[in-house]
Amino acid sequence: MKTFCIQTLFAFLKTIILLKTLKKSYFIILIRYNRCTNILWLKSFLKGVLYGTR
């Protein structure tokens, strides 16, 4: 049972890391192609994060 839990957790972590790298690359693409809209998006995203953590 213990090994199963560890394996599941490891798979979950791998998925999170993959998602993070995908988001990063998508973010870089956004920055490269349209800076103005990206800045506006970033501002709203940061606002959402700040209000979400409160």
N, C-alpha and C positions, 0 to 999 in steps of 0.2 A: 504493500500500500504506500509506504513511504517513497519508494523509488518512482512510483506512478505519479505522485504529487510533484516530485522534483522535475520529472520529465515534462509534465504539463506546464509547470511554471517556466521552465526553460523555453519551451515552444512559444509560450505567451510573450516572454521577453524578446525572443527573436522576432516575433510579429510586430511588436512595438517598435523595435529598432528599425525594421524594414519600413514601417509606416513613417517614422521620423525622417529617414533618408529620402523617402519619396516626397514627403512634404517639403523638405529642404530643396530638392531639385526643382519641384514645381514652383516654389517661392523664387528661386534663382531665375527661372524662365520668365516669371511675371516681372521681375525687376528688369531683366534685359529688354523685354519687348514693349512694355508700357509703364514708364516710370511714374507718370502723373496719377493714373488710376491706382497704381500699386501703393503710392504714398497715402492716398485716401483710404485704401483698403487696410493698410497697416495701422493707420490711426484708429479706425473703427475696430480693428482686431484687438489692439492694445487696450482700448476702452472697454471692450467686452471682457478681456482677461482681468483687468483691474476691478471691474464691477462684479465679475464672477467669483473672485477670490474673497471679496468682502463678506 
